[in-house]
């Protein structure tokens, strides 16, 4: 596990940076919070997020059938088209904008007073989407994400940064045995101080989001320096 002293993390974040370095605003000022809420409430504007892969924030519980398991997917690997894994990356600013957008879609207005300490945590949130069939195939439900870590793009750095916490965004389906299986996205939260140090260990500041499916399959998504502007 990638472990760091808090003082070292603070020293790195306070050190001299270049234009391409990873710079994530935290803690957020009152003005930044209000700005993020206003951005999210405007349905005509894009959310500030980094999206990599084949899934996305429009993911919904579309699998209403009750006959899905992986036996069919394994038997028809060449014919069953799946979405592929995907990740969405949110800074504290972007996460508040997302919360505001969710409220706006339901006809509600979000206010700064609605936010608590958890919403404002200094973490990078990664929504990891499952690899699911694009079309209905009886007996196939896909592969859920079981684990997520961050890794430096510097090949000499082998340690992985583990999330502070993970939770499943539920999308449960029932298989023929009667068992309920949750194929929903995995939400992983990573400490920003540790992320800054991890980023600094690569000359470009780049890193990977590495996810592992519940079948053992792994997939890496590279966060490149050109993406940093999407991580306010």
Z-matrix of the N, CA and C atoms (Angstrom, degrees):
N
C 1 1.463
C 2 1.518 1 108.81
N 3 1.350 2 116.14 1 145.91
C 4 1.455 3 122.10 2 -178.31
C 5 1.513 4 108.24 3 -86.87
N 6 1.322 5 118.80 4 109.11
C 7 1.460 6 121.59 5 -178.00
C 8 1.517 7 110.29 6 -117.81
N 9 1.339 8 116.90 7 143.67
C 10 1.462 9 122.34 8 -175.56
C 11 1.517 10 110.28 9 -139.60
N 12 1.308 11 115.97 10 149.38
C 13 1.453 12 120.62 11 173.45
C 14 1.525 13 108.79 12 -80.23
N 15 1.313 14 117.37 13 139.55
C 16 1.464 15 120.98 14 -177.60
C 17 1.521 16 111.50 15 -59.13
N 18 1.320 17 116.88 16 -37.75
C 19 1.459 18 119.82 17 -178.64
C 20 1.515 19 111.75 18 -65.20
N 21 1.340 20 116.70 19 -35.67
C 22 1.454 21 120.98 20 179.08
C 23 1.517 22 109.97 21 -68.44
N 24 1.332 23 116.59 22 -40.79
C 25 1.459 24 120.46 23 179.19
C 26 1.524 25 110.96 24 -62.24
N 27 1.332 26 116.36 25 -40.90
C 28 1.452 27 120.32 26 179.35
C 29 1.517 28 111.13 27 -66.62
N 30 1.330 29 115.89 28 -36.97
C 31 1.459 30 119.87 29 179.61
C 32 1.510 31 110.79 30 -63.93
N 33 1.323 32 117.09 31 -39.94
C 34 1.457 33 120.83 32 -179.75
C 35 1.519 34 110.91 33 -66.88
N 36 1.342 35 117.20 34 -44.44
C 37 1.454 36 120.37 35 -177.72
C 38 1.520 37 111.15 36 -66.71
N 39 1.323 38 117.41 37 -24.32
C 40 1.460 39 120.87 38 -178.86
C 41 1.523 40 112.57 39 -91.77
N 42 1.337 41 117.52 40 -6.33
C 43 1.457 42 121.04 41 -176.21
C 44 1.520 43 110.65 42 -75.17
N 45 1.348 44 116.12 43 168.69
C 46 1.452 45 121.43 44 179.53
C 47 1.514 46 110.29 45 -62.87
N 48 1.337 47 116.68 46 139.94
C 49 1.446 48 121.06 47 -178.68
C 50 1.513 49 110.55 48 -127.60
N 51 1.328 50 116.15 49 160.55
C 52 1.456 51 121.77 50 175.54
C 53 1.509 52 108.53 51 -103.10
N 54 1.338 53 115.78 52 175.12
C 55 1.454 54 120.13 53 -176.76
C 56 1.521 55 112.16 54 -62.84
N 57 1.336 56 116.93 55 -27.31
C 58 1.459 57 120.89 56 -176.44
C 59 1.526 58 113.37 57 -92.09
N 60 1.331 59 117.91 58 -2.33
C 61 1.460 60 119.54 59 -177.64
C 62 1.524 61 111.02 60 -68.86
N 63 1.319 62 114.50 61 154.79
C 64 1.457 63 121.24 62 177.82
C 65 1.523 64 108.94 63 -72.71
N 66 1.322 65 116.93 64 118.21
C 67 1.460 66 122.10 65 -179.10
C 68 1.526 67 108.70 66 -128.85
N 69 1.302 68 116.29 67 107.07
C 70 1.460 69 121.15 68 -177.86
C 71 1.523 70 108.94 69 -113.98
N 72 1.325 71 116.42 70 125.33
C 73 1.467 72 121.51 71 -177.37
C 74 1.525 73 110.75 72 -69.23
N 75 1.335 74 115.80 73 121.78
C 76 1.469 75 121.87 74 175.94
C 77 1.534 76 108.13 75 -173.63
N 78 1.336 77 118.14 76 133.20
C 79 1.468 78 127.12 77 -3.61
C 80 1.521 79 111.43 78 -70.57
N 81 1.314 80 116.22 79 156.65
C 82 1.452 81 121.40 80 -178.33
C 83 1.522 82 110.68 81 -83.22
N 84 1.325 83 115.68 82 141.09
C 85 1.459 84 120.50 83 175.33
C 86 1.537 85 108.48 84 -78.21
N 87 1.314 86 115.98 85 166.18
C 88 1.469 87 120.41 86 177.49
C 89 1.524 88 110.45 87 -58.56
N 90 1.335 89 115.75 88 -39.45
C 91 1.469 90 120.01 89 -179.56
C 92 1.531 91 110.93 90 -65.64
N 93 1.336 92 117.44 91 -39.50
C 94 1.466 93 120.94 92 179.59
C 95 1.531 94 111.12 93 -67.46
N 96 1.327 95 116.33 94 -37.55
C 97 1.464 96 120.56 95 177.69
C 98 1.526 97 110.07 96 -63.64
N 99 1.331 98 116.72 97 -46.33
C 100 1.458 99 120.48 98 179.61
C 101 1.527 100 110.86 99 -63.84
N 102 1.315 101 116.51 100 -37.58
C 103 1.465 102 121.13 101 178.87
C 104 1.535 103 110.83 102 -64.76
N 105 1.336 104 116.57 103 -43.89
C 106 1.465 105 120.79 104 179.92
C 107 1.524 106 110.82 105 -63.76
N 108 1.327 107 116.97 106 -40.95
C 109 1.465 108 121.27 107 179.23
C 110 1.527 109 110.12 108 -64.23
N 111 1.322 110 116.55 109 -43.46
C 112 1.464 111 120.84 110 -179.68
C 113 1.523 112 110.93 111 -63.89
N 114 1.332 113 116.66 112 -40.37
C 115 1.461 114 121.06 113 178.90
C 116 1.521 115 110.76 114 -63.02
N 117 1.329 116 116.12 115 -45.58
C 118 1.455 117 119.92 116 -179.20
C 119 1.518 118 113.09 117 -66.17
N 120 1.311 119 117.49 118 -32.00
C 121 1.463 120 121.03 119 -177.08
C 122 1.523 121 112.71 120 -75.98
N 123 1.327 122 117.17 121 -14.95
C 124 1.467 123 121.84 122 179.05
C 125 1.528 124 108.73 123 -90.73
N 126 1.323 125 116.84 124 101.12
C 127 1.462 126 121.25 125 -174.56
C 128 1.523 127 113.12 126 -66.39
N 129 1.328 128 117.84 127 -12.02
C 130 1.463 129 121.01 128 -179.30
C 131 1.528 130 112.17 129 -84.34
N 132 1.337 131 116.32 130 -9.86
C 133 1.461 132 119.81 131 -176.37
C 134 1.526 133 111.73 132 -105.28
N 135 1.326 134 115.89 133 149.71
C 136 1.461 135 121.39 134 178.54
C 137 1.520 136 110.56 135 -74.95
N 138 1.318 137 115.83 136 143.81
C 139 1.458 138 119.75 137 174.71
C 140 1.520 139 109.89 138 -72.30
N 141 1.342 140 118.15 139 143.99
C 142 1.464 141 121.17 140 176.11
C 143 1.523 142 109.84 141 -79.63
N 144 1.301 143 117.68 142 95.79
C 145 1.459 144 121.68 143 -178.75
C 146 1.510 145 108.47 144 -147.38
N 147 1.308 146 115.87 145 157.64
C 148 1.456 147 121.36 146 171.85
C 149 1.513 148 107.60 147 -104.69
N 150 1.320 149 116.49 148 123.46
C 151 1.457 150 122.30 149 -177.30
C 152 1.530 151 108.99 150 -118.29
N 153 1.315 152 116.85 151 123.15
C 154 1.456 153 122.36 152 179.61
C 155 1.524 154 109.17 153 -130.11
N 156 1.313 155 117.50 154 132.41
C 157 1.455 156 120.31 155 177.34
C 158 1.507 157 112.70 156 107.24
N 159 1.320 158 115.39 157 -161.02
C 160 1.458 159 120.66 158 -169.18
C 161 1.515 160 115.13 159 -105.42
N 162 1.334 161 118.05 160 -7.44
C 163 1.460 162 119.66 161 178.50
C 164 1.517 163 108.87 162 -98.07
N 165 1.337 164 118.42 163 -169.25
C 166 1.455 165 118.48 164 -179.95
C 167 1.504 166 112.89 165 -174.06
N 168 1.327 167 115.87 166 179.45
C 169 1.458 168 120.23 167 -174.30
C 170 1.522 169 112.80 168 -73.21
N 171 1.340 170 117.99 169 -10.10
C 172 1.450 171 120.21 170 176.84
C 173 1.519 172 111.32 171 -84.69
N 174 1.343 173 116.28 172 7.70
C 175 1.462 174 121.21 173 177.44
C 176 1.521 175 109.98 174 -52.76
N 177 1.309 176 116.17 175 136.33
C 178 1.464 177 119.61 176 177.59
C 179 1.515 178 110.03 177 -144.39
N 180 1.292 179 116.48 178 164.64
C 181 1.461 180 121.02 179 179.77
C 182 1.513 181 110.93 180 -76.85
N 183 1.326 182 116.84 181 81.21
C 184 1.459 183 121.25 182 -174.80
C 185 1.523 184 112.97 183 -93.48
N 186 1.319 185 117.09 184 -7.04
C 187 1.460 186 119.39 185 -175.93
C 188 1.523 187 109.65 186 -92.83
N 189 1.337 188 116.23 187 89.91
C 190 1.453 189 120.24 188 -176.17
C 191 1.526 190 112.49 189 -95.78
N 192 1.350 191 118.23 190 -7.39
C 193 1.452 192 119.60 191 -179.50
C 194 1.520 193 110.62 192 -71.67
N 195 1.315 194 116.73 193 163.98
C 196 1.467 195 120.66 194 -175.58
C 197 1.529 196 112.29 195 -116.16
N 198 1.321 197 116.25 196 19.18
C 199 1.469 198 118.57 197 -175.78
C 200 1.523 199 112.98 198 -125.20
N 201 1.309 200 116.28 199 37.93
C 202 1.461 201 118.12 200 -177.38
C 203 1.526 202 111.95 201 -105.30
N 204 1.323 203 114.85 202 129.07
C 205 1.457 204 121.72 203 167.38
C 206 1.514 205 106.64 204 -148.82
N 207 1.308 206 118.09 205 176.34
C 208 1.456 207 119.20 206 -172.67
C 209 1.516 208 114.31 207 -86.36
N 210 1.334 209 119.28 208 -3.29
C 211 1.453 210 119.54 209 -177.75
C 212 1.523 211 111.36 210 -61.78
N 213 1.329 212 116.73 211 -42.46
C 214 1.454 213 119.97 212 -179.71
C 215 1.519 214 110.95 213 -67.18
N 216 1.333 215 116.72 214 -39.20
C 217 1.455 216 120.26 215 179.87
C 218 1.514 217 110.85 216 -62.36
N 219 1.327 218 117.17 217 -39.53
C 220 1.457 219 121.24 218 -179.45
C 221 1.528 220 110.88 219 -70.22
N 222 1.332 221 117.02 220 -35.36
C 223 1.449 222 120.71 221 -178.84
C 224 1.526 223 112.53 222 -74.60
N 225 1.334 224 116.03 223 -24.04
C 226 1.458 225 119.85 224 -175.14
C 227 1.533 226 111.11 225 -124.96
N 228 1.307 227 116.07 226 43.22
C 229 1.467 228 120.26 227 -175.45
C 230 1.525 229 111.96 228 -57.97
N 231 1.331 230 117.47 229 -32.93
C 232 1.459 231 120.16 230 -175.99
C 233 1.524 232 112.31 231 -79.47
N 234 1.324 233 117.74 232 -20.47
C 235 1.454 234 120.11 233 -174.89
C 236 1.524 235 114.01 234 -107.53
N 237 1.343 236 118.39 235 -20.27
C 238 1.455 237 121.09 236 -178.79
C 239 1.524 238 109.77 237 -88.31
N 240 1.327 239 117.16 238 113.47
C 241 1.460 240 121.53 239 177.91
C 242 1.522 241 109.07 240 -85.10
N 243 1.312 242 116.10 241 132.58
C 244 1.459 243 120.49 242 179.89
C 245 1.523 244 110.44 243 -119.06
N 246 1.318 245 114.82 244 164.94
C 247 1.468 246 121.06 245 -176.29
C 248 1.518 247 112.55 246 -69.35
N 249 1.324 248 116.88 247 -29.53
C 250 1.456 249 120.84 248 -168.86
C 251 1.515 250 109.98 249 84.34
N 252 1.327 251 116.02 250 158.53
C 253 1.461 252 120.06 251 176.77
C 254 1.527 253 109.67 252 -73.24
N 255 1.311 254 116.34 253 159.60
C 256 1.455 255 121.48 254 175.86
C 257 1.511 256 110.84 255 -156.86
N 258 1.327 257 117.41 256 156.78
C 259 1.464 258 121.50 257 178.66
C 260 1.526 259 110.03 258 -134.76
N 261 1.317 260 114.77 259 146.77
C 262 1.459 261 122.92 260 170.59
C 263 1.519 262 107.53 261 -119.89
N 264 1.334 263 116.40 262 132.70
C 265 1.461 264 121.51 263 -175.74
C 266 1.527 265 109.17 264 -114.77
N 267 1.340 266 115.81 265 128.41
C 268 1.459 267 121.92 266 -176.39
C 269 1.521 268 111.40 267 -127.45
N 270 1.324 269 116.37 268 130.05
C 271 1.462 270 122.79 269 168.97
C 272 1.530 271 107.93 270 -80.87
N 273 1.345 272 118.77 271 171.82
C 274 1.472 273 119.46 272 175.54
C 275 1.532 274 112.89 273 -55.81
N 276 1.333 275 116.67 274 -40.80
C 277 1.479 276 121.58 275 178.15
C 278 1.522 277 110.26 276 -61.97
N 279 1.338 278 116.53 277 -47.87
C 280 1.459 279 121.54 278 -177.48
C 281 1.525 280 111.46 279 -67.29
N 282 1.343 281 117.13 280 -33.25
C 283 1.460 282 120.17 281 -179.08
C 284 1.529 283 110.70 282 -67.89
N 285 1.325 284 116.82 283 -39.62
C 286 1.462 285 120.34 284 176.99
C 287 1.525 286 109.99 285 -64.06
N 288 1.341 287 116.46 286 -40.62
C 289 1.463 288 120.14 287 176.68
C 290 1.519 289 111.07 288 -61.02
N 291 1.328 290 116.81 289 -38.51
C 292 1.468 291 120.62 290 177.75
C 293 1.534 292 110.92 291 -65.95
N 294 1.321 293 117.23 292 -44.13
C 295 1.461 294 120.52 293 178.33
C 296 1.536 295 110.68 294 -59.93
N 297 1.335 296 115.79 295 -41.57
C 298 1.455 297 121.04 296 178.41
C 299 1.527 298 110.96 297 -64.82
N 300 1.344 299 116.23 298 -38.78
C 301 1.466 300 120.52 299 178.58
C 302 1.524 301 110.99 300 -65.16
N 303 1.322 302 116.32 301 -42.43
C 304 1.467 303 120.24 302 178.42
C 305 1.529 304 111.00 303 -59.83
N 306 1.351 305 115.67 304 -40.68
C 307 1.461 306 119.94 305 178.90
C 308 1.527 307 110.49 306 -66.86
N 309 1.328 308 116.15 307 -42.54
C 310 1.462 309 120.65 308 -178.29
C 311 1.526 310 111.56 309 -62.75
N 312 1.329 311 116.76 310 -37.06
C 313 1.466 312 120.81 311 179.35
C 314 1.525 313 111.57 312 -65.42
N 315 1.334 314 116.11 313 -22.71
C 316 1.469 315 121.23 314 178.81
C 317 1.524 316 111.43 315 -98.29
N 318 1.336 317 116.01 316 8.64
C 319 1.451 318 120.38 317 177.66
C 320 1.511 319 114.13 318 78.59
N 321 1.318 320 117.18 319 19.32
C 322 1.461 321 120.85 320 -179.37
C 323 1.532 322 110.41 321 -112.88
N 324 1.321 323 115.35 322 153.13
C 325 1.455 324 121.16 323 177.19
C 326 1.521 325 109.81 324 -103.92
N 327 1.322 326 115.67 325 127.68
C 328 1.456 327 119.87 326 178.52
C 329 1.532 328 109.48 327 -92.00
N 330 1.332 329 116.45 328 139.71
C 331 1.458 330 122.46 329 179.48
C 332 1.526 331 109.68 330 -120.32
N 333 1.338 332 118.06 331 156.56
C 334 1.469 333 120.01 332 176.94
C 335 1.523 334 112.92 333 -54.56
N 336 1.329 335 116.76 334 -32.00
C 337 1.470 336 120.71 335 -178.76
C 338 1.529 337 112.04 336 -68.07
N 339 1.321 338 117.26 337 -15.33
C 340 1.456 339 120.72 338 179.18
C 341 1.530 340 112.22 339 -79.73
N 342 1.322 341 116.76 340 -12.13
C 343 1.461 342 121.13 341 -177.28
C 344 1.524 343 110.85 342 -87.23
N 345 1.329 344 116.23 343 142.72
C 346 1.460 345 120.51 344 175.19
C 347 1.531 346 109.55 345 -118.49
N 348 1.318 347 116.92 346 -176.63
C 349 1.469 348 121.17 347 -176.53
C 350 1.522 349 112.12 348 -61.05
N 351 1.319 350 117.54 349 -33.88
C 352 1.464 351 120.61 350 179.65
C 353 1.518 352 111.07 351 -63.64
N 354 1.322 353 117.51 352 -42.02
C 355 1.459 354 121.34 353 179.46
C 356 1.523 355 111.77 354 -62.00
N 357 1.338 356 116.38 355 -31.05
C 358 1.465 357 121.51 356 -174.13
C 359 1.528 358 113.21 357 -99.18
N 360 1.320 359 117.33 358 9.88
C 361 1.465 360 121.03 359 -178.95
C 362 1.530 361 111.65 360 -56.21
N 363 1.338 362 117.97 361 142.73
C 364 1.469 363 121.07 362 177.88
C 365 1.527 364 111.10 363 -78.50
N 366 1.325 365 115.61 364 71.69
C 367 1.461 366 120.96 365 -177.25
C 368 1.522 367 110.61 366 -133.30
N 369 1.310 368 115.03 367 155.00
C 370 1.453 369 122.95 368 169.36
C 371 1.523 370 106.61 369 -96.21
N 372 1.321 371 117.02 370 122.11
C 373 1.464 372 120.96 371 -179.41
C 374 1.522 373 109.61 372 -100.71
N 375 1.322 374 116.12 373 132.02
C 376 1.460 375 121.80 374 179.10
C 377 1.523 376 108.75 375 -122.39
N 378 1.326 377 115.91 376 118.78
C 379 1.461 378 121.47 377 175.36
C 380 1.521 379 107.51 378 -92.68
N 381 1.329 380 116.67 379 115.74
C 382 1.469 381 122.07 380 -175.00
C 383 1.525 382 109.01 381 -104.77
N 384 1.320 383 117.09 382 115.68
C 385 1.456 384 122.28 383 -174.78
C 386 1.524 385 112.36 384 -91.43
N 387 1.316 386 115.00 385 142.19
C 388 1.456 387 122.27 386 -179.73
C 389 1.530 388 111.20 387 -71.46
N 390 1.310 389 115.50 388 159.25
C 391 1.463 390 123.27 389 174.91
C 392 1.524 391 106.91 390 -94.68
N 393 1.332 392 116.90 391 106.35
C 394 1.468 393 120.93 392 -172.46
C 395 1.527 394 110.63 393 -122.57
N 396 1.335 395 117.75 394 155.60
C 397 1.469 396 121.12 395 177.81
C 398 1.525 397 111.46 396 -60.14
N 399 1.318 398 116.41 397 138.57
C 400 1.460 399 119.99 398 178.42
C 401 1.520 400 111.86 399 -76.99
N 402 1.306 401 116.02 400 -26.98
C 403 1.460 402 121.46 401 178.01
C 404 1.524 403 108.79 402 -128.01
N 405 1.324 404 115.43 403 162.14
C 406 1.456 405 119.69 404 -179.47
C 407 1.525 406 111.37 405 -67.58
N 408 1.320 407 115.76 406 129.78
C 409 1.461 408 123.14 407 172.02
C 410 1.518 409 106.81 408 -137.62
N 411 1.305 410 116.68 409 116.20
C 412 1.453 411 119.81 410 -177.13
C 413 1.525 412 110.46 411 -56.33
N 414 1.323 413 115.56 412 129.40
C 415 1.460 414 120.75 413 178.53
C 416 1.516 415 115.05 414 87.01
N 417 1.332 416 118.43 415 6.95
C 418 1.471 417 120.11 416 -179.71
C 419 1.521 418 109.78 417 -124.71
N 420 1.342 419 117.26 418 127.45
C 421 1.464 420 119.31 419 177.61
C 422 1.524 421 112.74 420 -124.13
N 423 1.334 422 118.57 421 -13.40
C 424 1.458 423 120.22 422 175.90
C 425 1.512 424 113.96 423 102.60
N 426 1.339 425 115.70 424 -163.37
C 427 1.460 426 122.64 425 -174.62
C 428 1.519 427 110.39 426 -124.98
N 429 1.319 428 116.77 427 120.72
C 430 1.461 429 121.49 428 178.22
C 431 1.525 430 110.17 429 -84.60
N 432 1.333 431 116.60 430 153.89
C 433 1.465 432 121.39 431 175.54
C 434 1.524 433 108.55 432 -81.30
N 435 1.318 434 115.76 433 126.16
C 436 1.468 435 120.93 434 -177.60
C 437 1.523 436 112.22 435 -101.65
N 438 1.336 437 117.72 436 -24.59
C 439 1.469 438 120.43 437 -172.58
C 440 1.518 439 109.53 438 -154.68
N 441 1.330 440 116.49 439 148.62
C 442 1.454 441 122.00 440 177.19
C 443 1.521 442 109.57 441 -142.21
N 444 1.328 443 116.44 442 138.54
C 445 1.465 444 122.55 443 176.55
C 446 1.527 445 108.91 444 -140.18
N 447 1.324 446 115.86 445 166.63
C 448 1.463 447 122.07 446 172.58
C 449 1.520 448 108.38 447 -113.71
N 450 1.336 449 116.62 448 139.99
C 451 1.455 450 121.96 449 -179.39
C 452 1.518 451 110.02 450 -135.50
N 453 1.320 452 116.76 451 143.96
C 454 1.452 453 121.44 452 178.30
C 455 1.520 454 110.64 453 -67.81
N 456 1.344 455 116.08 454 147.57
C 457 1.462 456 120.46 455 174.34
C 458 1.519 457 111.29 456 -75.52
N 459 1.333 458 116.34 457 -11.71
C 460 1.465 459 121.48 458 175.64
C 461 1.532 460 108.26 459 -74.92
N 462 1.321 461 116.74 460 114.41
C 463 1.468 462 121.02 461 -175.05
C 464 1.526 463 112.92 462 -63.29
N 465 1.335 464 117.03 463 -18.46
C 466 1.464 465 120.17 464 179.42
C 467 1.534 466 111.94 465 -78.12
N 468 1.318 467 116.31 466 -15.58
C 469 1.466 468 121.03 467 179.27
C 470 1.526 469 107.73 468 -97.09
N 471 1.308 470 116.76 469 111.72
C 472 1.466 471 120.94 470 -174.38
C 473 1.523 472 113.97 471 -102.67
N 474 1.332 473 117.66 472 -14.51
C 475 1.462 474 120.10 473 -179.73
C 476 1.528 475 111.19 474 -71.25
N 477 1.309 476 116.25 475 147.55
C 478 1.457 477 121.80 476 178.03
C 479 1.530 478 109.91 477 -109.85
N 480 1.319 479 116.14 478 144.70
C 481 1.459 480 121.85 479 176.29
C 482 1.526 481 108.66 480 -89.44
N 483 1.316 482 116.09 481 116.93
C 484 1.458 483 121.79 482 -178.82
C 485 1.536 484 109.82 483 -85.25
N 486 1.319 485 118.19 484 150.34
C 487 1.470 486 120.53 485 178.51
C 488 1.527 487 112.11 486 -70.24
N 489 1.320 488 115.97 487 150.43
C 490 1.459 489 121.11 488 173.69
C 491 1.524 490 110.03 489 -69.34
N 492 1.337 491 115.36 490 -33.92
C 493 1.464 492 120.33 491 -178.63
C 494 1.511 493 109.39 492 -158.14
N 495 1.323 494 116.36 493 153.43
C 496 1.463 495 122.50 494 173.42
C 497 1.527 496 108.98 495 -135.03
N 498 1.305 497 115.29 496 149.63
C 499 1.468 498 120.87 497 175.24
C 500 1.517 499 108.36 498 -148.50
N 501 1.314 500 116.53 499 153.98
C 502 1.455 501 122.22 500 -179.45
C 503 1.526 502 109.93 501 -98.50
N 504 1.340 503 116.64 502 129.59
C 505 1.452 504 121.43 503 171.38
C 506 1.525 505 105.47 504 -83.49
N 507 1.318 506 118.98 505 108.04
C 508 1.470 507 120.65 506 -163.56
C 509 1.521 508 115.58 507 -66.45
N 510 1.314 509 115.17 508 137.08
C 511 1.466 510 123.85 509 167.94
C 512 1.530 511 105.69 510 -150.44
N 513 1.322 512 116.26 511 84.23
C 514 1.459 513 121.03 512 -171.11
C 515 1.524 514 111.71 513 -90.13
N 516 1.331 515 114.86 514 141.55
C 517 1.457 516 121.93 515 176.40
C 518 1.521 517 107.61 516 -129.54
N 519 1.336 518 115.83 517 155.00
C 520 1.457 519 120.70 518 -179.54
C 521 1.518 520 109.60 519 -109.31
N 522 1.321 521 117.31 520 126.40
C 523 1.457 522 122.81 521 -179.85
C 524 1.525 523 109.21 522 -90.89
N 525 1.343 524 117.30 523 166.95
C 526 1.466 525 119.88 524 -175.28
C 527 1.527 526 114.71 525 -54.44
N 528 1.323 527 117.71 526 -28.79
C 529 1.461 528 120.01 527 179.46
C 530 1.524 529 112.16 528 -70.73
N 531 1.327 530 116.31 529 -11.55
C 532 1.455 531 121.27 530 -176.81
C 533 1.506 532 113.10 531 97.63
N 534 1.324 533 117.34 532 -8.68
C 535 1.468 534 121.88 533 -179.57
C 536 1.520 535 110.73 534 -71.86
N 537 1.335 536 116.03 535 140.73
C 538 1.453 537 121.54 536 173.96
C 539 1.516 538 109.29 537 -91.44
N 540 1.333 539 116.79 538 129.33
C 541 1.462 540 122.29 539 178.56
C 542 1.520 541 108.22 540 -120.54
N 543 1.331 542 116.27 541 133.97
C 544 1.465 543 121.07 542 -179.30
C 545 1.522 544 109.10 543 -98.35
N 546 1.320 545 116.35 544 113.48
C 547 1.460 546 122.30 545 -177.91
C 548 1.537 547 111.24 546 -103.73
N 549 1.339 548 115.88 547 10.03
C 550 1.459 549 120.53 548 -176.77
C 551 1.521 550 113.61 549 -69.40
N 552 1.344 551 117.17 550 167.23
C 553 1.468 552 121.92 551 -179.70
C 554 1.529 553 112.22 552 -63.66
N 555 1.328 554 115.88 553 151.43
C 556 1.463 555 122.46 554 174.81
C 557 1.522 556 108.07 555 -98.86
N 558 1.330 557 117.46 556 127.09
C 559 1.461 558 122.25 557 177.13
C 560 1.526 559 108.49 558 -102.30
N 561 1.334 560 116.01 559 118.67
C 562 1.467 561 121.81 560 -178.64
C 563 1.527 562 109.60 561 -117.17
N 564 1.345 563 116.46 562 137.17
C 565 1.468 564 122.22 563 -179.27
C 566 1.519 565 109.95 564 -115.65
N 567 1.355 566 116.59 565 129.64
C 568 1.458 567 122.57 566 -177.05
C 569 1.523 568 110.49 567 -120.18
N 570 1.318 569 116.08 568 138.67
C 571 1.457 570 122.38 569 -179.82
C 572 1.526 571 110.71 570 -62.39
N 573 1.354 572 117.08 571 128.34
C 574 1.464 573 120.88 572 -177.13
C 575 1.525 574 112.67 573 -67.35
N 576 1.324 575 117.40 574 -37.40
C 577 1.463 576 119.79 575 178.97
C 578 1.511 577 111.33 576 -61.78
N 579 1.324 578 117.08 577 -43.18
C 580 1.462 579 121.20 578 178.74
C 581 1.529 580 110.93 579 -69.02
N 582 1.331 581 116.61 580 -35.94
C 583 1.459 582 119.86 581 177.19
C 584 1.518 583 111.09 582 -63.59
N 585 1.336 584 117.55 583 -41.14
C 586 1.468 585 120.75 584 179.08
C 587 1.523 586 110.73 585 -59.79
N 588 1.312 587 116.26 586 -42.09
C 589 1.458 588 119.51 587 179.14
C 590 1.523 589 111.08 588 -68.21
N 591 1.315 590 116.97 589 -41.39
C 592 1.460 591 120.78 590 177.33
C 593 1.524 592 110.26 591 -59.67
N 594 1.325 593 116.41 592 -44.41
C 595 1.460 594 121.49 593 179.53
C 596 1.526 595 111.26 594 -61.85
N 597 1.327 596 116.96 595 -38.45
C 598 1.465 597 121.11 596 -176.74
C 599 1.526 598 112.96 597 -67.99
N 600 1.318 599 118.22 598 -13.96
C 601 1.460 600 121.43 599 -177.23
C 602 1.523 601 112.41 600 -84.42
N 603 1.319 602 117.03 601 -2.89
C 604 1.463 603 122.45 602 173.03
C 605 1.524 604 108.14 603 -112.96
N 606 1.324 605 118.06 604 141.33
C 607 1.464 606 120.85 605 -174.66
C 608 1.523 607 112.58 606 -62.98
N 609 1.324 608 117.85 607 -25.39
C 610 1.452 609 121.36 608 176.96
C 611 1.531 610 112.22 609 -101.78
N 612 1.323 611 115.51 610 -2.58
C 613 1.456 612 119.49 611 -178.53
C 614 1.515 613 113.72 612 78.51
N 615 1.324 614 117.56 613 11.51
C 616 1.455 615 120.93 614 -173.97
C 617 1.530 616 112.65 615 -83.62
N 618 1.331 617 115.38 616 155.95
C 619 1.466 618 120.13 617 -179.56
C 620 1.525 619 109.82 618 -153.13
N 621 1.321 620 115.93 619 167.85
C 622 1.457 621 122.47 620 179.73
C 623 1.526 622 110.78 621 -110.10
N 624 1.334 623 115.79 622 142.92
C 625 1.459 624 121.48 623 162.50
C 626 1.527 625 105.14 624 -96.67
N 627 1.317 626 116.60 625 115.30
C 628 1.464 627 121.15 626 -178.25
C 629 1.517 628 109.11 627 -109.08
N 630 1.327 629 116.40 628 124.72
C 631 1.457 630 120.22 629 179.00
C 632 1.521 631 109.94 630 -118.12
N 633 1.307 632 115.33 631 151.86
C 634 1.467 633 122.27 632 179.34
C 635 1.524 634 108.79 633 -125.84
N 636 1.334 635 115.77 634 127.49
C 637 1.452 636 120.55 635 178.91
C 638 1.512 637 111.61 636 -78.32
N 639 1.333 638 116.06 637 165.03
C 640 1.460 639 119.12 638 -179.90
C 641 1.530 640 112.44 639 -71.61
N 642 1.351 641 116.36 640 -2.87
C 643 1.460 642 120.48 641 173.91
C 644 1.524 643 112.01 642 -102.71
N 645 1.357 644 116.94 643 7.28
C 646 1.450 645 122.09 644 179.14
C 647 1.519 646 114.40 645 91.72
N 648 1.321 647 117.61 646 -7.83
C 649 1.463 648 120.81 647 179.84
C 650 1.526 649 109.72 648 -69.04
N 651 1.346 650 117.11 649 140.06
C 652 1.463 651 121.30 650 178.68
C 653 1.524 652 110.49 651 -118.70
N 654 1.322 653 114.79 652 151.28
C 655 1.458 654 121.64 653 179.15
C 656 1.513 655 108.74 654 -144.37
N 657 1.345 656 116.00 655 135.03
C 658 1.462 657 121.04 656 179.34
C 659 1.521 658 110.57 657 -111.75
N 660 1.339 659 115.48 658 135.53
C 661 1.455 660 122.22 659 175.06
C 662 1.530 661 107.64 660 -118.95
N 663 1.320 662 116.79 661 122.57
C 664 1.462 663 119.84 662 -175.99
C 665 1.525 664 111.22 663 -90.53
N 666 1.326 665 115.44 664 124.86
C 667 1.458 666 121.52 665 173.22
C 668 1.521 667 106.56 666 -91.66
N 669 1.331 668 116.38 667 106.07
C 670 1.459 669 122.33 668 -175.28
C 671 1.527 670 110.80 669 -91.32
N 672 1.319 671 114.77 670 163.68
C 673 1.468 672 119.05 671 -179.11
C 674 1.528 673 111.62 672 -60.34
N 675 1.324 674 117.15 673 -29.47
C 676 1.472 675 120.12 674 178.51
C 677 1.533 676 111.89 675 -68.39
N 678 1.331 677 116.10 676 -17.15
C 679 1.466 678 120.74 677 179.44
C 680 1.530 679 112.41 678 -85.47
N 681 1.326 680 117.75 679 -13.80
C 682 1.464 681 120.03 680 -171.09
C 683 1.532 682 112.30 681 -60.32
N 684 1.335 683 116.91 682 -29.95
C 685 1.469 684 119.73 683 179.36
C 686 1.526 685 111.57 684 -66.39
N 687 1.338 686 116.74 685 -16.69
C 688 1.459 687 121.02 686 177.66
C 689 1.535 688 111.60 687 -90.63
N 690 1.330 689 116.33 688 4.67
C 691 1.462 690 122.30 689 179.43
C 692 1.521 691 109.45 690 -121.15
N 693 1.358 692 117.61 691 71.93
C 694 1.475 693 121.11 692 -174.33
C 695 1.522 694 112.55 693 -70.34
